[in-house]
């Protein structure tokens, strides 16, 4: 099997979600962050989140070793 010399490995995290709007969002989550570290949500608007939460930060899903 040939090795991909251009393959890169990324550590989950350090994501920034900015200036977004969510209305009538799926499962009433304006934004969901599942794992990683040092993630940020800035200057966003979430409306009509009748059940659940506007921002969900969870560690329910593992991201490898």
HELIX and SHEET records of a PDB file:
HELIX    1   1 UNK A   26  UNK A   28  5                                   3    
SHEET    1   A 2 UNK A  16  UNK A  18  0                                        
SHEET    2   A 2 UNK A  40  UNK A  42  1                                        
SHEET    1   B 2 UNK A  21  UNK A  23  0                                        
SHEET    2   B 2 UNK A  45  UNK A  47  1                                        
SHEET    1   C 2 UNK A  31  UNK A  34  0                                        
SHEET    2   C 2 UNK A  55  UNK A  58  1                                        
END                                                                             
